[in-house]
Amino acid sequence: MVEYAQSQQLDRVFSALADPTRRAILKTLSRHPTTINDIAKPFPISLNAVSKHVMVLERAGLVRREIRGREHHCRLESNSLREASAWMDYYRQFWEQRMDALEIYVSKKYKALKKGTAHGKFH
């Protein structure tokens, strides 16, 4: 059950990161915490739309929102991003090893083929 919950969290993170507006919001928050109003300024969408994007980022555990009076202050939460990065690192290493093994195999086959054709043989 724990693995399923972790999988759901990872799905939420990647889903949140799939949107360019949400990635831009994260980039803004990586510089410093700020309000929803300040986050919304550079975007050609409504404040309500930005707030919905922030809610998706919150559900993914990428952003923490704190309400102070009438202002919503947001800051980056890096734990979920770290977990997603660790997941990608694991599979990056796996595929790099597989690609290295494939490269060695192809290189050996190519050398053997070259050697065979040098003597007029084809395989």
N, C-alpha and C positions, 0 to 999 in steps of 0.2 A: 504493500500500500504506500509506503514511503517513496518508493521508486516512481510510482504513478504520479504522486503529488509533485515530485521533482520534475517529472516529464511535463506536467501541465504548466508549471512555472516557467520552464525553459521554452515551451510553446508560446506563452504570453510574452516573454522577452523578445523572441525572434519575430513574432507578429507585430509587436510595438516598433521594433527597429526597421521593419519593412517599409514604413512610411517616411518619405523624405521630410515632411513637416515635423514629425516627431524627432527625427534625427537632428534636425536644425535646432529644435527646442533643447535637446540634450547638449548640443554644442554650446548653446548660450549658457545653459546652467553649469557647464564644465568650467566656465570662467569665474562665475560667482552666483550665489543664490539671488533670486530676484522675484518680483511680483508677476502675477498673471498679466497685468496691464503692460508691464515692460516687456514681457515675453511676446505679447501680441503685436507690439508696435511695428516690427518689420514685415509682418505677414499680411497679404491681401485678403484675409478672411476675418470673419467676425470674432469678437471677444469670446462669444459662446462656443464657436468652433475650436478656438485655441484651448479653452477650458476643457472641452471634450477630449482633445488630444492629450492634455495633461492627465486627465482621468485614466486614459489607456496606459499611459506611462506609470501612473501610480499603481494600477492593478498589476502591472508587470514588475513592480518593486524597483523601478528605475528612478522614480521621483518621489519626494516626500513633500506634502503640502501642509502648511500650517496657517491657520486663520488667525489674524491679529486685527481685531476690530472688523473693518469692512474689507481689508486687504487680504488676499491669498498669497502667501509667500511660498516659493518653491525652491527646493534644493535637490541636487543630484544625489542619488543613493547608489553607490557603486557595487554593493554586494551581488545583486542579480546579474550585473554586467560581468563581474568577475567569474561567477559560476558559468555563464554562457561562454566566456573566453576559455575557461578550463575545459569545457566540453569540446570546443573547437580545437584546442591544442591537442587533446587526446586523439581526435580523428585526423588532425593534420599529421601528427607523428605516425599514426597507423598508415595513412596513404603515402607519406614520404618513404616509409620503409618498403611498402609494396612497389612503389615506383622505382626505388633503387634496385630492388630485386629484379624487376622487369628489365631495367636498363642493363643489368649484368647479363641476364639471359639473352636479350637481343644482341648484345655486343658479342657474346660467345658464338651465337648462331651465325652472325654476320661474318665473324672471323673464320669460322669453319666453312661457310659458304665461299668466301673469298679464296680460302686455301684450296677448296675443291675445284673451283673454276680455274685456278692457276694451272692445274694439271689437265685441263680439258674436261673435267667432270662437273656435272650439274646434279643437284639433289632436289 
